[in-house]
Amino acid sequence: MPVPGASVVWAPEGPAAGGAAAEEDTREHTGEHGSALGVLRALDSGPRGLVEAEAEERLARHGENTFPGRRPASWPRRFARSLRDPFTAVLLCLGLVSAVMSAWATSCVIAILVTVSCVLRSTGEHRADRSAAALRDMIATTATVRRRPSADAPPLTRELPVDQLVPGDVVLLAPGDLVPADLRLLRATGLTVHEAALTGESTPVPKSPQNGHASEPARSGLCFQGSSIVSGTGMGVVVATGADTLLSGALPDRDREPYGWRRRSAAASPFDRSVNGIAWTLVRFMLLTAPLVLIAGALLRGRGMETLPFAVAVAVGLTPEMLPVVVTTALARGAALLARGGEVIVRRLPALHDLGAVDVLCVDKTGTLTQDAPVVACAVDGDGRDDPEILHWAAVNALWTLQLAELPAPDALDEAILDADEELGGGVLGADSVEGVAALPCGPGRLVATAVVRGPALYEPGRAHTPGNVRTLTGGPAPTAVHTLVVKGAPEEVLRRCTRRAGSPLDDRERARLGERAAALAADGLRVLAVAVAERPARKRPYTPADERDLTFLGFVGLSDALAPTAAEALTALADRGVTVKVLTGDHPGTAARVCRELGLAPGEVVTADRLDGLGPLELARLATRTTVFARCTPEHKARVVRALREGGGHTVGFLGDGVNDLSALHAADVGICPRDGVDVAREASDVVLASKDLTALERAILAGRRSTGNIAAYLRITLSSNLGNVIAMLAAGLLLPFLPMLPAQVLVQNLCFDAAQLALAFDRPGAYALRHPAVLRPRALFRFMTGFGLLNAVADLTTFGVLALAVRSFDDERGQAAFHTGWFTENLLTQALVMLLLRSGRRAAEGRTPGPIRLAASALAVLGLLLPVSPVGPALGMTVLPPLYYGLMAGVLALYGGALVVARSRQRG
């Protein structure tokens, strides 16, 4: 917390919040009238810095200057949370009932399943948090600080760990530095700061100390933690550290919990909705099935509570006990493979499923689709024709302004111009032989820069833009010694100083036409600079802005945002995967549309944020569904669009952003995604961190999510359809037979074999069919599948009963009943193995090779079904040897069942 009397409540300006209110709040909390002297007095500090003893006392009082971040939950806490899973709770209840009934085998099996599931889930999420913590590298590690050993000692400048900064410290800033805390500038020379992480604007912001003038923007004298110095030098006093900085305080209080940041506050994630829907539907089935078994046994066969163990076994048989284990294993395996490649860190395991379900991806432009650096898009004359010489003259201006003005670093526009000229082989018009004379750089209130040059290269006949050519343009005589003024800057300012173009006078009408052409380039999403030249007789007295007159206009240089290297490839891949991309940006509509076109994304009609303010939820949802680009968006607008797509449009929405201005949208989305170089607070708010700058890693992460979801869906389809078929067959057998169709111990052993084999489904490789579209666990579709294939499985079971009647002939004695139990036990394991091979996720009957784990699991299941009855364990389980006739008839049943599965699955897809 800042020192009392200097408490600072920062309010972002422009896209983040903006307006006079924010400016007034900032001015009110930074001292008397916002003056530097008032801030220093309030902080009990001075330009010479704090005394070391006072700094240590403040550090003890306010704490270290560290980002509060998310305190990862301990492993035991994660284990306890994993018990909240609906299926886990159901299994615990069944285990408790089994223990009460002294069915200790059932109780132990359930306890093992629950423990394994919770351990896997807790360990996977714990590892993900540790991997995400390794990416926290955006905050500066050291800062250059001015302090005094004692009150009478002179100040010393030294490097200090950032976490040791306290309010009142005096910090020195230089190009390339990351701002280590929230600072109030005391002095600045040509200082520009990159604040894209806070505001979304990619253009560096000029900064200068305030002196209490009401006309000065409040933020111009402030530098915020997480921003970076582009050019110039400065000195500032720390006014906020730790949790009180703008960067740390960006998350709303409602999103905090005692143990860290809460995942979502409004709606459950797609994973939670899907799993909860499936879970509670199955719970209803279980609550209905057990009483039905008891009633059937009591009313029809006179068996009362003796049927209770069998009823509990049936309920356990209907429950997909391995679901928590399979879900956790499939998600953890996918997350581990992504993290192992150094591409993606999944911080919350269910987020991997949600990634696979994403059908709309909203992205911020700056830092995600584009880099934080401009590139030259065109250099044209007044008629719109390409002319590389205009770029060369702009490069002359950039080079000599930088060198002669003694700026610590060029701004981003000058760097882009110099790079583009070098790529064209211009060499800055023979810079080795051109000598700079003077430079008049840009500054506060000055939107042009002038370089004055001379040199033999400019005077060689036949070269482009030799003095002869320049004299042709300017219409002047050939002086014996000349200086060439090269002026570059805002089009309106440069045109105002021009009187000629291509040797002809420049009248007001032509000047207006050139202004319209500059406006057209700006509307096309370019930042436009005008370039002009003039010749003056050589002189020794200094040049001033008054010499920037009677210029000859050359043309315009247009610059655009540099595209992220893999953005176009990533957008194409996402479109091929059925993911619709929408751009939400605070930039100009023309800039956003141009970036989209360059990336191959049709922008359509660009909607500006002011259109959203008067729309209701349904209108906004319809508009958001059909719109690709939203421009001039504040953080609140981004969050509204994301929520409209989720709640009104019924989409699963991911949001990719990297700045403080993206926090609201990151929280509103089903999946919040942040690149590695995003600010710390954005990474903490996200579910998935792209550890690689390669945006195609996002497409690979989505595919990993679809694979995991496909494997989970395959397990559910196979298990639920088989279990439903078995339950129907058990109920039918209970009505038809005078004995239990299977002993409780046999049911539990069968379930244990099923469960062990089905774990292999977590390691399946779904076919291309399963990866083409977003993968969602839809309860209704799942239960349609479960009903259809469950009935088919029940038919196979009932047919097996007929086969057993033919092969065994009599069930009146214990031997016949044991043969029935054994035959059905064997058939269940064989049909389960067949189902695992034929109903794998996303594969047609003959598509691809079956992965090794599934082949082994299915083979082991079949071998167990055939050999367990004849093994020494068989008699202990109440099994006996079956006649050979049974196996021949069973082979026919399995062949018919397999053919029916293939036909039913192909019709379902067709």
N, C-alpha and C positions, 0 to 999 in steps of 0.2 A: 504494500500500500504506500502511496506517496506520502511525503512529509505533510503533517497537518497544515492547512493553509494553502497547500498547493495541489489539492486533490484534483485529478484530471479525469474527466469522463469524455473520452474521445468519441466523436460521431463522424463516421465516414461521410465524405462529401460526394457530390456527383452521383454516379450510379448506385453508390451504397446507401446514401441517405440524402445528403445535399441540402441546399437552401440556406436561408438566412438564420433559421433556428439553430442549425448545426454550427454555423459560424459564430453565432452569439454565445452558444454553450462553450465553444472552444476558447473564445476570448475571455469569457467570464472566469474560466477555471485556470487560466495561465497567468494570473497576476493583474496588476492594475493596468487596465486598458490594453492588455496583451503585450506590454513592453518587456524587453529582455531584463531590464533592471528590476521590474516588479517580480518577475519569475525568480531571479537570483535572490532577491530579498525574502520571498516566500519560502524558498528552499534553504535559506541560511547558508548560501554558498557564494562564490565569486569567480571571476575569470581565472584566478590562480589555482582553482581547484580546492577540494576538501583536504583537511588534515587527516592523516592516516588513522589516528585514533578515533576521530569522529566518523570516518567511513566504516570502521569496524563496529562501532556502536550502532550505526544505522543498519548494517548488514544483519546484526543480531536482532534488531527490532523489526525489520521488514522482510527478512528472509532472502534466500538466494534469488538471483534474476534468472529463473528457469521457467520454461513453459510448463504450466500446471498439468496439461495433458491428461491422458487417461491412465489411471492407476490400474494396471492389469490385475484381474482377480487371481487369487492364489489357486493352485491346483485343487486343493480340497473344496474350495468354494465352487469351482467349476463342476466338480464331481457332484456336489449337492444340487446344483442347478440342473444337471442333466437328468436328475430323478423326476423332474417336472414333466418330462415327455409323457404324453397320454398313454402310449403303449407300455411304457415302463411302469406307470402307475397301475395299469390294468394287470400286468404280469405280477406286480408285487401283491395285489389283492388276491389273485389266484394262488400265488405261493402261500399267502397267509391262510387261505381256506384249506389248501392241501396240508399245511402243517397242523391246523386244528384237527383235521381228519386223520392225522398220523400217516399221511401219504408222503413219507419223507423223501422218497426218490423224486417224486414230482416237484416237491418244494426245493430240493437241492439243484435240480436241473434249471428251474426258473431263476434261482439265486445266481447261478453261474452265468446265465444269459444276461441278466441285468447288470452284473458286475463287469463283464467283458464289454458290454455296450457303453456303459458310463466311463470306463477307463479309456477306451478308444476315443470317445468324443472329447473328454477333458484333455487328453494328451495332445490331440490334433489341434485344438483351439489354443492351448498353451504354447505349442511350437509356433503357430501362426503369429501370436502376439510377440514372441521373441524375435521372429524374423522381421516384423514390422518395426520393432523398436530399433533395429539395426539401421533403418533408413532415415532416422531423425538427424539429418545433417544440414538442414537449411539455416539454422540459427548460427551466427558467427561464434567461433570458439574463443577468440581473443579480441580485445579492443584497445585502441591507443588512448590512454587516460592521463590526465594531468592531475597530480596530487602533490601534497607537501608533507615531508616527514614531520614537521612541527609548524606551529603557527608563525614563527619568525623565519623559517627556512624558505629558500626560493623554490618555486614549483619544479617538479621533475616529471618528464614525459616517459612513460613506460607502457609495455604491453601487459594487459591484465586479463585474466580469464573472464569471460562475459558473465558467468554466474556470480562474480564478485562485485558487479556494478551496483550502485545504490543511488537513490534520488539525490541530486546535487552534484554528482560526479560530472566533470568536464571532459568531453570526449572529442577527439580530433578525427575528422573524416577525410578520406582520400579516395580516388577512383578505384573501383573494385571492392571496396569495403561493403560488408553487410551491416546495416544499422542495427546495433546490439540491443537497443531499448528505445522507448519513445523519448525523443529529444526536442528541446526548444533551441533553435539556432541562435547563436550569439554573433557569429561572423560567417560569411560565405563569399567565395569568389568563383563565379561561373559554375555554381553548384547545380547539377541536375540529378534527379533521383528517379529510379525505376520503381513504380508502385503498382505494377500490373497485378501482383498477388493480392493487393488490397482492393483495388478499384476495377480491375479488368482492362484498364486502358494501357495499351502497349507503348504509347509515346512517353518518353522521359519528361518529368515535371520539373520546371525550374524552381529553385528554392532560394529564399533570401531572408535575412533577419527582419522582423517587424519592429517598427519603432512607434507603435501605438497609433498609426494612421488608420482611420476608419475605412479608407478606400482599399486597404490591402486585404486580400483574401486571408482568412484566419489560418488556413492550412499551409500557406506559402512559407511560414516560419517554423513548421513542424516537420520532423522526420520520424517515421514510425518503424518500429521493430519489424523485421522481415523484408523491408525494402532494401534497395542496393544503390550505391553511388555510381553514377554513369560517368560524370565528368565534374571537374572542379574540386575545390577543397572547402572545408567548413569546420566550425567548432560549435558544439552544442552542449547544453546542460541536460542531464537526465531528469525527466519529470515523472516517469512511470516505469516500473520494472515488474517482472514476474507476471502475476495474474492480473495486474492493473493495466497492462498494455492493451492497445487496440487489438493486436493479434491474439492475445490470450482471452480477451473479454468478448470475442466475436460471437461465441455460442450463447444462445438464450438460456436463462436460468432454468427454464422448464425442462431442458434436456440434460440436466445434471442429476446424478444419483450419488449416494455416499461413496460408492466404489468406483465411479468413473462416469463416462458418457453413456447415456441410454441409447439403445439402438433406434427405436422408433417410438413415437408418442401417439400417433393418430390411428394407424391401422396395422394389422398383422401383415407379415411378409407373405409372398406367394407360397413359400415352403410351409410356413405355419398354417396357413389356411388349408392347404392341400392335406397335410398330414393330420391336422385336427379333424377335418371332414371325414377322412378315411377312418381315423381312429374311433370317433364317436359312432359312426355307422356300424362298425364291427362290434363295438361295445353293446349296441342295441341287439345285434344278432346273437351275441353270446348270452346276454341276459334273457333272450327269448328261447335259445336252444336248450340250455340246461334244464329249465322247467319242463319243456316239452318232452325231453328224454325221461325225466322223473315221472311225469303224468302218464306217458305211454307205458312205461314199465309197471306202474302201480295199477292202472285201470285195466290194461289188456292182459298183462301177464302175472299180475299179483305180486310183483316185486316192488317193495317199498323203498326204504332208505338204503337198502343194499345196492340200489342202482346209483346212489349219489357219487361214489368214486368214478364210476363210468361216465356220469354226466359231467363231472369236473374235467375228466380227461377229454371228453368231446369238446367242451368249451375251450380248453387249451389247444386242442387240435384245430379249432376254427381260427384261433388267434395266430397271426404271423409273428411268432415269438422272436424270430431273428430280425424283424424289421429294424429295431434300433441299431443292431449290430451291422446289418447290411447297409443301412443308410449311412451310419458313421464311417464304416470302412470304405464305401464307395466315394463319399465326399472327401474323407481324409486322404485317400489314395490320390484322387484328382488334385487336391490342393498340394500334396507333397510333390507330385510330378511337376506342377507349375513352379513351385518354389525351388525345386532342385535345378531347374533350368535357369534360375535367376531372372525370371520374367515377371511373375505375378505372385503377390502375397495375399492369400485369402485370410482375412482376419476373423471371419465368422463363418464356420463351416456351412451352415444353411445358405449363405450368400452364394456359394458355388451353384447350388440348385437354382437360385433366383437368377443368376447370370444366364444359365441355360434356358430360363423361361422368358428372358427379356425379348420383347418384340419391338420396343421403341427405345432408342438411345438418344438422349439429349446431351449435347456437348456445348461447352463454352468455346468460343473461337480462339481467343488469345491464350497461348501456352499449350493448347491441345491440338487444334488443327493448324495453327501457325506458330512460328517461333517468335521470340521477343526481339526481332530484328527486321528492319525493312530491306527490300531489294529493289533495284531499279527495274521498272516495268517498261518504260519507254522514254525516248528523248526525241521530241518532235518540234518542228518549226511552227510558225503561226498558222500554217495551212493544214497541219496535222500530218505532214510527211516526216518519216523517220530521218533523223540527221545525227549521226554519231558525234559530229564536231561539237554539238551543243553539250553532250555529255563530257567531252574533253575539257571544254571551257569551265563547266561546273566542277570538274576534278581539279583544275588549276586553282579555282577559288577555295575548294575544300582543303587542298594540301597547304597552300601558303597562308590561309587564315589560321590553320592549326599551328603551323610552325612559327609564324611571326607574332601571333597573339599570345603565344606561350600558354596555350590551353593545355591542361594536363592530359586530355584525351579528346579525340573527336567525338561529336555526337553521332548517334546511330545513322542519321541521314548522310553525313559526310563519309562515314565508313563504307556505307553501301555504294555511294558514288565512286569512291576511289577503287573499290573492289571491281565494280562493273567496268570502269575505264581500263583497269589492268587486264581484265578478261578479254576486252576488245583489242588489246595490244596498243592502246593509245599512249601508254607511258606518260600520262599527264603532259601531253604536248612537248615531249622532250625535256622533262623536268631536270635532267642532269645539266642542261645548259641554260635553263631559265632561272633567273634570279628574282627572288621576292624582294620587294621594296618596302611595302607597308601592308598592314591589315587592319580592317575595322570590323571586329566580330559582331555577332548578334548580342543582344543584351536585353534587360528588362525594358519593355516598351519599344524595342528596336527589332524589326522583323526581317532585316536584310543583313548580309555580310559581304564585305568588299575586300578583294585582294588586289594589290598593285604590284605588277611584275614588269621585268625587262629582261632582255637576253638575246643573243645572236639567233637562237632558233626561231624567234618570232619574226626575224627580219630577212630570212632566206627566201628569195623569190621562188614561186612555184609551190610552196607549202600551203596547206589549208590554213586559212585564217592568218596569213602573214600580214604585216602592217599594210601591204598594198590592198589585200582583201578587206582588212578592217577599215582602211580609208575608203574603199569602195562602199562599204556598208555605212560608214559614218558620213561620207561625202566631203571629208576634209582634205586639206593638202598634206603632202608628205613631209612631216617634220624630220629634222636631222637626227634628233634624239627624242624618243617618246617613252612614256610610261603607259602601260595598258591597265585600265581599271576593269576588273571582272566582278560583276555584281550578281549575287544569287540570293533569292529569298521569296517571301510571300508574293504571289502574282500581282495583287492589287498595289503593293508597295513598289515593286519593281516597275510595273507599267506606269505608275504615276511619275516616275523619274525618267521615262523614255520619251524621246522626241523623234526618233527615226527608226525605220525598219527596212533592211535590205536596200539602203541608199535612198529611200524615199521618206518624206516627212510622215510622222505618225499623228494623224488628227484624232479628235475625240471619237469619231465614228469607228475608226479602225481600232482604237484602244478599247472601246466597248466590245467590239467583236472578239478581240483577243481575250478579254475578260470572260466572255461567254464560253470560249473554248476551254479556258482554265476551269470554269465551273463545270463544264461537261466532263472533263477528266476527273474532277473531284467527285461528281455524281457517280462515276463509274468505279468508285472505290479507291482512287489513288490520292496520295498526298502530293500536291503539285508545287514545284518550285519553278520560278521564272529565272532566266539567265539573260544578262545583258552585258555589253562591253562599251568602253569608250577609250579614246586616246587623248592624252594630255602631254604637253611639252614637259620634258624631264625637269625636275626641280628638286631642291634640297629641303625646303620647308615641309613640315608635316602635312599629311592629308587629313581631312576632316569629313564628316558626313555632308558638308556643304558641297563637296566635290562630286557627290553622287547625283549628277544632273546631266541633262543632254545625253542620255544613254541611247545606245542602239540596241533594240530588242533582237535577241537571237532565237529563243524558243523556250520550251517547257521540258522539265524533267519530271516524270511521274514515278512515284515509288509506291510499292505495295508491301504488305506483310509477307515475310518469307514463310513458305509453307513448311509444315513439319515433313521430314523426309519420307515417312511412310504413310502419311495421312490419306493420300489418294488410294493407295493399295488397300489400306484398312477399310475405307468406306466402301470400296467395290466388294471386298470380301464380305463385309457385313450385309450389304444388300443381297448378295448371293445366298446368304444364310437366313434371309427373311427378316432382317432387322432394319426397321425404318429409322433413319438418322434425322434429327432435328437440331438446328443450331440456335442457341439462345445466347445473345451477346449484347454487351452495352455499346458496341461500336455503331458507326454510321450505317444506314441501310445499304448504301452503295458499296461500302467496304465489305460488309458481310456477304452481299450477293456476289461480288467479284471473287472472293475467296472460294465460295461454293462452286462457282463455274470453273475455276482453275482446278478444283479437286474432282470435277466430274459429277458434282451433285447439283441437280437442277433446283435453283432457289425458288422458282415460281414467284408468287406475289409475296414480297417481304412485308411483314406486319410489324409496325412499330408499337412500342409498349403503351403509348397513350390510347390506343384502341382497346386495350384490355380493361381499362379502369371501369368502364361502364357496363361491362358484360357480367351476366349471372353465371353460375356454375355450368349449366347445360349449354348455354351459348358459347362459353369459353371452351368447353370440351369439344364442341363441334368445330370451332375455329382451330383449336390446337391440333385436331386430328388431320385436317386438310392443309395445314400450313407447315412449311419446311423451315423457314427462317424468321426468327423474332429478333428485331434490332432495338437498340436504345433501352435494353431491359435493365431494371434495377434488380437487386437480389430478390426482392419480394415478387417481382413479375416472374422471374425464373421459377421460384417455388410454386407460384399459382399455376403456371403452365404444367409443371410436372404433376401437381396434384390433380389438375383437371384431366390429364391423360390417364392417370391411375384410377381415379374414382368415377369420373364421368365417361371416359372412353373405354374403361375396362381393360386397359393395357398393363403389361408388366414393364415398368419403366426403369431404365438405368440412367444415371447422370454422371458424366465425366467432367470434372472441374478441378482446378488446382489452386484457387485463391480464396481469400477470406470472403470475397463477394459471392462465392459459390456455396457457402455453408448451408444456407436455407434450402437450396435445391438438393444438396447432397442428403440432407435429412428427410426431405419430402419424397425422394425416390425410393423405389423398392431396393435398388442396389446403388450405393454411393461408391464411385470409382475415382481415384486420384492418382496422377502420375507421380513417379518417384521424386521429381523436383518440385512438387507442390509444397505449399507452406505447411508447417507442422500441424497447425490447427485443422487444415483441410484433410491431411492424412489421418489425423485422429478421428475425424468425423466420418471417414469412409469405411466401407466394408471390404473393399478390394484395393490394393495398392499395386500399380504397374511399376514393378521394380526396374523394368527396361524402358528406355525412351522410345523403343519401337512400338508404335501404336498397333501394329498387327498382333502384338501380344494380347491385346484385348479380344481379337477374334479367336485366337487360340484358347483364351480363357473361357469364352462362351462355348466353344466346342467341348472343352473339358467339362463344363457344367452340364451340357447336353448328354455327354457320355455317362456321367454319374447319374443323372436323372433317368436316362434310358435304362441303366442297370437296375436302379431302384424300381422303376415301373415294371421291368421284366420280372423281378422277384415278386412284386405284388400280384401281377397277373397270374404267374405260375402257381404261387402259393395259395392265393385266395380261390382260384378256380378249382384247384385240387382239393383244398380243404372243404370248400362248399360241396363238391361232389361227394366227398367222403362222409360229410355230415348228413347229406340227403340219404346216402346209402345206409348209414348207421340207423337213421330214423326208420327207414323202410324195413331194414333187417329186424329192428326192435319190434316192429308191428307183426312181422311175418314169422319170426323164429321164436321158439320157446326158450332160447338161451341168449346170452349176450353175444353180439356179432364179433366182438373182439375183447379180450381181457384188458383191463386198465393198464397193466404193465406193458402189454404189447402195443397199445396205443402210444404210450410214452416213448418206448424204444423206437417205434416207427417215426414219431415226431422228431426224436433226437437225430435219427439218420437223415430225415428230410432237412433238418436245420443245418446240419454239418455240410451236407452236399450243396445246399442253396447258397451258402456263403461264397461259393465259387462264382456266383452271378455278379458279385461286386467287382470281379476282375475280367468281366466280359469286354469285348470290343464291338460295340454296336455298329451295325452296317451303315452305309451312306444314307439309307432311307431315314434313319432315326436322327440324323444330324442336319437335315435340310431345313427344318423348321424349329421354332422355339419349342422346348420340351417342358411340359407342365404336367404335374400329377393331378389330373382332373378326376375327382371322385365319381362323378356320374358315368364318365366313359369307362372308368375302371370297373364299376359295378355292372355295367352292361356286359363287359368282357367276362367278368367273374360269373355272371348268371348264365350266359350262353355256354361257355366252356365248362362251367361247373356242372350244368345239366348233362353235357356230353360225357364228362367224367363219371357222373352218376350212372349213366346208361352203361358205360364200360364196367362199373362195379356190379350193377345188377346183372349184366351178362355173365360176369364172373361167378355170381351166385348160381346161375343156371349151369355153368360149366362144372362147378363144384358138386352140384346135385347129380350130374351125370357121372362124374368121376368117382365120387365118394358113395353115392346112393343112399346112405342112411346117416342121419344126424341124431339118432336116438341115444347113443351111448357117448361116453366121454371121448373115445377115439375119433368118432365122426365129428364131434364138436371141435376137437383139437385140429382135425384136418381142415375144417371150415376156417378156423382162425388162421391156420398156417397159409392156406391158399389165398385168402384175402390179403394177408400181410404181404405175401410175395407179390401179388398183383399190384398192390399199392406202390411198392418200391419200384417195380418195373415200369408202371405207367408214369411215375414221377420222373424217372430217368428219361423216358421218351419225351415227356413234356419239356424238360430242360433243354433237350437238343432241338426241338421243333418250334418252340415258342420264344426263342431268344429275341432280345430287343432289336427291332428294326431290320430283321433279316427274313428274306423269303426262304422257302423250304430248302433250296439248294444254293443259297448265296454264301459264298466265302467258306473258309475253313473254320471249324469250331476251335476256339482257343484251348490250349492245353489244360488249364484248370477245370474247365467245364467238361471236357472229355473225361478227365480223370474222375471227377465227382460223379458224373452219370454212370461211368463204368463201375465205380466202387459201389454205387447204390444198387445197380443191377446184380452185381456179384453178391452183395449182402442179402438181397432178396432171395437169391437161389441157394446160397450156402448156409445162411444162418439157421434155417430149420433143421438141416442135417448135421450141424456142428454140435459139440457138447453143450453149447449154451442153449440150444433149441429146447430140449426138455425142460430146462429151468424156467423158460418163458412159456411153457405150456404148448409147445409146437411138436409136430410129428412129421414123419416122412410121407410125402404125397405120392400117389400112384403115377406112373409115366403118362397115362392117358391125360391127366390134368395138364401137363406141360405142353403136350401137342395141341390140345384145345386152346390153351392160353396163348400160344404163339399166334393162332388165328385171330383171337380177340385183339391182341396187341397190333397185328397188322391192320385190321379194320379200324382200330382206334387211331393209329398213326395216320392212315389215309384220311379219316374224318377230320383230324386236326389240321392237316395241310389244306384240305378243301375249305374248311371253315375260316382259316386264317387268310387265305387268298381272297375269299369273298368279302371278308371284313375290310381288306385294303382296297379291293376293287370297287 
